[in-house]
Amino acid sequence: FPTKNTYSFDAEIIALCSNTVAVSQGQFGQHPLYIFCSDGVWGMSTDSSGSFAYTTCYPLMREVCNNPSSVTGIDSGVVFSTDKGLLLISGGKVTSLSAAIDRVDDSSHSLQCCEPLQRVASVVSLQQNYMNGQAGFVRYLQNAVVGFLYSERELIVSNHEYGYSFVLSLDS
């Protein structure tokens, strides 16, 4: 293996995931491999000539994945969990997917995200557990497994320690 094809990381590698779907017109494979390390997320790009598997490696962000079981490839990028919540990385762009879920106001102990979630939570007796801090979404993510249902474009986030799962629609 020639040294020009060798990449090393000073930090611990937590997870790897490929992004095989075009991130935009003309950018197919811009960041086909994400390396989730203890010092952040790195992107590795391929060589268009086919001479080398990967020609570049560079840091994309300093957020650290806190759960390797959360790293999941989806149509538009890769989803992963951090101490800030569930994030989507597509190319070099990072989007928070959990912002609408994890809006618990600790002073008033109420769900602040949206009325439909409040209604669903109260129907399944989830609101009391959620409001008491037993399952803030960021905490829930630390031991969760994330899956992607391609036909429905839904992320399924499940943690065996709790009696419920979250389903996030990427279309809405």
ROKOLKOL-370022 format. One line per 8 residues: number of its first residue (from 0); their letters; for each residue x, y, z of N, C-alpha, C. Coordinates in pm, whole numbers, always signed. Example, Ala and Ser with C-alpha at 12.3 -4.5 7.8 and 13.67 -1.06 7.14 Angstrom:
<recs>
0	AS	+1319 -569 +780 +1230 -450 +780 +1320 -330 +780  +1285 -225 +708 +1367 -106 +714 +1290 +3 +787
</recs>
This chain:
<recs>
0	FPTKNTYS	+85 -118 +0 +0 +0 +0 +89 +123 +0  +85 +203 -104 +168 +324 -107 +128 +420 +5  +227 +492 +57 +199 +585 +167 +103 +695 +126  +100 +730 -4 +7 +835 -46 -140 +790 -36  -164 +661 -16 -299 +608 +2 -330 +579 +148  -241 +616 +237 -256 +584 +378 -297 +708 +457  -400 +693 +537 -446 +802 +624 -450 +749 +766  -405 +830 +859 -409 +790 +999 -477 +901 +1079
8	FDAEIIAL	-535 +861 +1189 -606 +954 +1275 -543 +949 +1413  -522 +1066 +1472 -464 +1072 +1605 -566 +1038 +1712  -693 +1041 +1677 -801 +1016 +1772 -859 +876 +1750  -936 +831 +1847 -1003 +701 +1837 -1115 +707 +1733  -1122 +606 +1647 -1230 +597 +1550 -1350 +532 +1618  -1464 +604 +1615 -1587 +558 +1680 -1674 +481 +1581  -1686 +533 +1459 -1772 +471 +1358 -1733 +520 +1220  -1775 +446 +1118 -1757 +481 +978 -1892 +469 +909
16	CSNTVAVS	-1917 +555 +810 -2040 +542 +732 -2019 +609 +596  -2066 +543 +492 -2051 +600 +359 -2175 +680 +321  -2154 +778 +236 -2263 +858 +181 -2261 +832 +31  -2347 +741 -13 -2342 +699 -153 -2442 +770 -242  -2524 +854 -184 -2624 +928 -262 -2570 +1067 -290  -2596 +1120 -407 -2549 +1254 -443 -2599 +1356 -342  -2508 +1441 -294 -2549 +1544 -199 -2608 +1664 -270  -2579 +1680 -396 -2642 +1781 -479 -2601 +1753 -624
24	QGQFGQHP	-2659 +1827 -716 -2627 +1808 -858 -2477 +1825 -881  -2414 +1725 -939 -2273 +1734 -972 -2178 +1707 -857  -2229 +1671 -738 -2140 +1648 -624 -2145 +1503 -577  -2186 +1412 -662 -2191 +1272 -620 -2055 +1228 -571  -2051 +1173 -452 -1926 +1122 -397 -1833 +1227 -342  -1881 +1350 -324 -1792 +1452 -270 -1737 +1408 -135  -1820 +1351 -51 -1778 +1299 +79 -1835 +1159 +95  -1779 +1063 +22 -1841 +931 +26 -1816 +854 +155
32	LYIFCSDG	-1720 +896 +237 -1694 +823 +360 -1675 +922 +475  -1753 +902 +579 -1739 +984 +700 -1673 +899 +806  -1575 +958 +873 -1504 +892 +982 -1543 +967 +1109  -1609 +899 +1201 -1652 +959 +1327 -1547 +925 +1432  -1473 +1027 +1476 -1362 +1009 +1569 -1390 +1080 +1701  -1306 +1052 +1798 -1322 +1116 +1929 -1287 +1264 +1925  -1237 +1315 +1813 -1209 +1458 +1800 -1297 +1525 +1694  -1397 +1454 +1642 -1489 +1513 +1546 -1515 +1423 +1427
40	VWGMSTDS	-1573 +1481 +1323 -1610 +1406 +1203 -1516 +1446 +1089  -1464 +1346 +1020 -1373 +1366 +909 -1439 +1316 +781  -1409 +1379 +669 -1459 +1335 +540 -1345 +1285 +455  -1369 +1177 +383 -1271 +1125 +289 -1334 +1124 +151  -1267 +1185 +55 -1319 +1194 -81 -1244 +1099 -173  -1314 +1055 -275 -1255 +961 -369 -1184 +1034 -482  -1103 +957 -552 -1031 +1006 -668 -1116 +976 -791  -1147 +1077 -869 -1232 +1058 -987 -1164 +977 -1097
48	SGSFAYTT	-1032 +968 -1094 -961 +893 -1198 -967 +742 -1175  -997 +703 -1053 -1000 +561 -1021 -864 +506 -982  -762 +591 -977 -628 +546 -941 -615 +513 -793  -684 +590 -711 -675 +571 -567 -816 +563 -509  -828 +494 -399 -958 +485 -334 -996 +620 -273  -906 +679 -197 -932 +808 -132 -814 +899 -152  -842 +1023 -189 -734 +1118 -217 -723 +1228 -114  -830 +1254 -41 -825 +1361 +59 -893 +1317 +187
56	CYPLMREV	-848 +1374 +295 -907 +1349 +426 -896 +1479 +505  -1010 +1530 +553 -1006 +1657 +624 -1122 +1664 +723  -1106 +1747 +828 -1211 +1758 +929 -1333 +1833 +875  -1451 +1784 +907 -1576 +1849 +867 -1640 +1924 +983  -1628 +1870 +1102 -1685 +1935 +1221 -1621 +1876 +1346  -1631 +1948 +1455 -1570 +1903 +1581 -1670 +1839 +1677  -1796 +1828 +1637 -1894 +1757 +1721 -1856 +1609 +1722  -1867 +1546 +1839 -1825 +1407 +1854 -1947 +1316 +1865
64	CNNPSSVT	-1948 +1210 +1790 -2055 +1110 +1797 -2047 +1042 +1933  -2158 +1038 +2005 -2158 +977 +2138 -2218 +837 +2140  -2255 +784 +2022 -2317 +652 +2016 -2297 +593 +1877  -2206 +497 +1862 -2182 +439 +1729 -2306 +371 +1670  -2399 +326 +1753 -2521 +262 +1703 -2618 +362 +1641  -2589 +489 +1657 -2677 +592 +1599 -2636 +630 +1457  -2517 +593 +1416 -2467 +633 +1284 -2541 +552 +1177  -2618 +625 +1094 -2705 +560 +995 -2703 +638 +865
72	GIDSGVVF	-2678 +569 +756 -2684 +631 +625 -2827 +642 +578  -2864 +758 +527 -2998 +780 +473 -2982 +837 +332  -3094 +862 +265 -3089 +912 +127 -3003 +1036 +110  -3011 +1129 +202 -2948 +1258 +183 -2821 +1280 +264  -2770 +1178 +329 -2649 +1195 +408 -2636 +1088 +514  -2582 +1127 +629 -2561 +1035 +740 -2612 +1101 +868  -2688 +1025 +945 -2744 +1071 +1073 -2657 +1014 +1185  -2636 +1093 +1291 -2560 +1047 +1406 -2595 +1128 +1529
80	STDKGLLL	-2569 +1070 +1645 -2601 +1131 +1773 -2479 +1199 +1833  -2501 +1318 +1892 -2397 +1389 +1966 -2459 +1436 +2097  -2380 +1502 +2179 -2433 +1558 +2302 -2529 +1674 +2276  -2536 +1721 +2151 -2629 +1827 +2114 -2757 +1772 +2051  -2763 +1640 +2028 -2881 +1580 +1970 -2852 +1500 +1845  -2956 +1474 +1769 -2945 +1396 +1646 -2915 +1490 +1530  -2804 +1465 +1461 -2760 +1553 +1354 -2758 +1477 +1221  -2775 +1552 +1113 -2765 +1500 +977 -2649 +1574 +911
88	ISGGKVTS	-2554 +1498 +856 -2445 +1558 +782 -2461 +1516 +636  -2461 +1616 +550 -2475 +1592 +406 -2373 +1680 +336  -2273 +1617 +274 -2161 +1695 +223 -2090 +1756 +342  -2077 +1886 +346 -2019 +1954 +460 -2122 +2025 +545  -2251 +2012 +511 -2358 +2081 +582 -2414 +1993 +694  -2432 +2052 +812 -2484 +1980 +928 -2617 +2041 +968  -2719 +1956 +989 -2852 +2000 +1028 -2895 +1924 +1153  -2956 +1994 +1249 -3009 +1928 +1368 -3146 +1872 +1337
96	LSAAIDRV	-3164 +1741 +1360 -3293 +1677 +1340 -3373 +1670 +1470  -3308 +1691 +1581 -3376 +1675 +1710 -3420 +1805 +1774  -3396 +1916 +1709 -3428 +2046 +1770 -3576 +2056 +1808  -3665 +2005 +1724 -3809 +2015 +1753 -3851 +1919 +1863  -3777 +1812 +1885 -3814 +1714 +1986 -3763 +1753 +2122  -3640 +1800 +2129 -3576 +1822 +2258 -3590 +1965 +2306  -3712 +2011 +2316 -3737 +2145 +2370 -3815 +2134 +2500  -3748 +2086 +2601 -3809 +2075 +2733 -3762 +2193 +2815
104	DDSSHSLQ	-3857 +2270 +2864 -3825 +2384 +2948 -3815 +2334 +3091  -3693 +2326 +3146 -3672 +2269 +3278 -3743 +2348 +3388  -3763 +2477 +3369 -3826 +2556 +3474 -3975 +2530 +3484  -4041 +2506 +3372 -4186 +2484 +3377 -4224 +2338 +3355  -4126 +2254 +3321 -4150 +2112 +3296 -4263 +2090 +3197  -4253 +2154 +3084 -4354 +2133 +2982 -4289 +2111 +2847  -4356 +2036 +2764 -4306 +2015 +2629 -4328 +2143 +2550  -4223 +2197 +2493 -4232 +2326 +2424 -4233 +2312 +2272
112	CCEPLQRV	-4217 +2190 +2222 -4192 +2178 +2078 -4317 +2201 +1994  -4424 +2135 +2020 -4541 +2152 +1936 -4662 +2084 +1999  -4779 +2137 +1969 -4902 +2084 +2025 -4928 +1938 +1988  -4907 +1895 +1861 -4932 +1754 +1829 -4847 +1658 +1913  -4719 +1692 +1937 -4636 +1605 +2019 -4687 +1601 +2162  -4736 +1713 +2213 -4793 +1715 +2348 -4913 +1622 +2357  -5000 +1626 +2255 -5118 +1540 +2256 -5081 +1393 +2249  -4988 +1360 +2161 -4945 +1221 +2150 -4881 +1175 +2280
120	ASVVSLQQ	-4797 +1258 +2338 -4729 +1222 +2462 -4829 +1196 +2574  -4931 +1276 +2584 -5029 +1257 +2691 -5114 +1132 +2668  -5144 +1100 +2542 -5224 +981 +2512 -5151 +854 +2554  -5022 +848 +2530 -4947 +726 +2563 -4876 +736 +2697  -4915 +830 +2780 -4857 +849 +2913 -4706 +872 +2908  -4660 +932 +2801 -4518 +961 +2785 -4482 +1095 +2845  -4577 +1186 +2848 -4546 +1322 +2889 -4486 +1327 +3029  -4539 +1251 +3124 -4487 +1255 +3260 -4342 +1209 +3265
128	NYMNGQAG	-4310 +1099 +3196 -4171 +1052 +3193 -4081 +1152 +3126  -4125 +1209 +3017 -4045 +1304 +2942 -4020 +1430 +3024  -4126 +1480 +3088 -4114 +1604 +3164 -4030 +1587 +3289  -4027 +1470 +3347 -3948 +1449 +3468 -3800 +1428 +3439  -3761 +1444 +3315 -3621 +1434 +3280 -3571 +1291 +3270  -3661 +1194 +3271 -3619 +1054 +3263 -3574 +1020 +3122  -3617 +1097 +3024 -3581 +1062 +2887 -3571 +1184 +2797  -3498 +1286 +2840 -3471 +1396 +2748 -3411 +1334 +2623
136	FVRYLQNA	-3443 +1386 +2507 -3405 +1320 +2382 -3255 +1299 +2369  -3175 +1394 +2413 -3029 +1378 +2403 -2984 +1261 +2490  -3041 +1250 +2608 -3008 +1137 +2696 -3058 +1006 +2636  -3176 +1009 +2580 -3235 +892 +2516 -3145 +840 +2403  -3085 +933 +2328 -3000 +897 +2214 -2872 +823 +2252  -2824 +843 +2374 -2693 +788 +2412 -2686 +636 +2402  -2798 +567 +2420 -2799 +421 +2408 -2901 +374 +2304  -2938 +461 +2215 -3040 +428 +2115 -2978 +367 +1990
144	VVGFLYSE	-3062 +298 +1916 -3026 +247 +1784 -3111 +325 +1685  -3050 +371 +1577 -3121 +448 +1477 -3128 +365 +1348  -3249 +357 +1292 -3268 +289 +1166 -3341 +380 +1068  -3336 +345 +942 -3401 +427 +840 -3492 +339 +757  -3619 +378 +748 -3717 +308 +666 -3727 +383 +534  -3659 +332 +432 -3648 +401 +303 -3784 +426 +239  -3872 +329 +243 -4001 +343 +173 -4085 +458 +229  -4072 +486 +358 -4150 +593 +422 -4067 +717 +450
152	RELIVSNH	-3936 +711 +425 -3843 +820 +457 -3855 +861 +603  -3850 +760 +691 -3863 +783 +835 -3743 +726 +909  -3696 +804 +1006 -3594 +756 +1099 -3665 +695 +1218  -3620 +581 +1262 -3675 +517 +1380 -3565 +515 +1484  -3591 +579 +1597 -3493 +589 +1705 -3549 +510 +1822  -3479 +406 +1862 -3530 +317 +1966 -3423 +290 +2071  -3463 +295 +2195 -3374 +267 +2306 -3441 +160 +2392  -3376 +44 +2406 -3436 -69 +2478 -3462 -40 +2626
160	EYGYSFVL	-3404 +66 +2679 -3424 +100 +2820 -3558 +169 +2845  -3627 +207 +2738 -3753 +279 +2749 -3863 +203 +2676  -3985 +228 +2711 -4097 +158 +2651 -4156 +227 +2530  -4080 +309 +2463 -4130 +381 +2346 -4013 +411 +2253  -4046 +443 +2130 -3949 +482 +2028 -3994 +611 +1963  -3904 +678 +1896 -3936 +798 +1822 -3931 +767 +1674  -4024 +823 +1599 -4025 +811 +1453 -4023 +953 +1398  -3921 +982 +1318 -3906 +1116 +1261 -3924 +1108 +1110
168	SLDS	-4019 +1183 +1057 -4041 +1187 +913 -3946 +1288 +851  -3868 +1245 +755 -3777 +1337 +687 -3851 +1426 +588  -3972 +1387 +552 -4052 +1469 +460 -4116 +1589 +531  -4138 +1577 +660 -4203 +1686 +732 -4113 +1741 +843
</recs>
